């Protein structure tokens, strides 16, 4: 595998479910990011990790819980979501947090019913 | 705080015609600039970047962009488009942060380019 991978690609969950999104980067980068992409809205930065330490939490509700066990893996744990949380969730990585270009995964299309 | 404005939400063009997608930004400090492309049901792919040096940058798929500091613009151009260029294009800006601070990457709202035969 190369670049940034995300699983699952599609997820349908009820509001009472608990699920997790997974991201893995094979680029040797030190920073990883979660973004939310909703229809007709700009990409929203959710979380930033630099060397496994969270450096940005962009006022995201607590029903979204990130985890970065090492610099190659990033998770987004989901619980008691709302229908308005339905969106494309994108993971990205970069060599250094906030500098240089970011490389994106294909995203997870989340639908909350 | 920084912001990015993509002046056109949709740009329709015919195949083999030239195209320009406009992007303006505002920031109180020096910036890095990027253009990304997103095809349906896919993530964002980096087209090109401006970090420093020459203000005319060339990217993949025949695209280029010019950084104009006085007009705070970073417009994307292609002299002859193909059907396969149909996608959504995002302009993004990041502060040239130093020290332990980090520069947030801010995206524009996107421009949908539709190439007609």
Interface residues (C-beta under 8 A of the other chain):
Chain A: X4 X6 X33 X41 X42 X43 X45 X48 X50 X55 X56 X90 X92 X97 X98 X99 X100 X101 X102 X103 X104 X105 X106 X107 X109
Chain B: X32 X34 X36 X41 X42 X43 X44 X45 X46 X49 X51 X90 X94 X95 X96 X97 X101 X102 X103 X104 X105 X107 X108 X109 X110
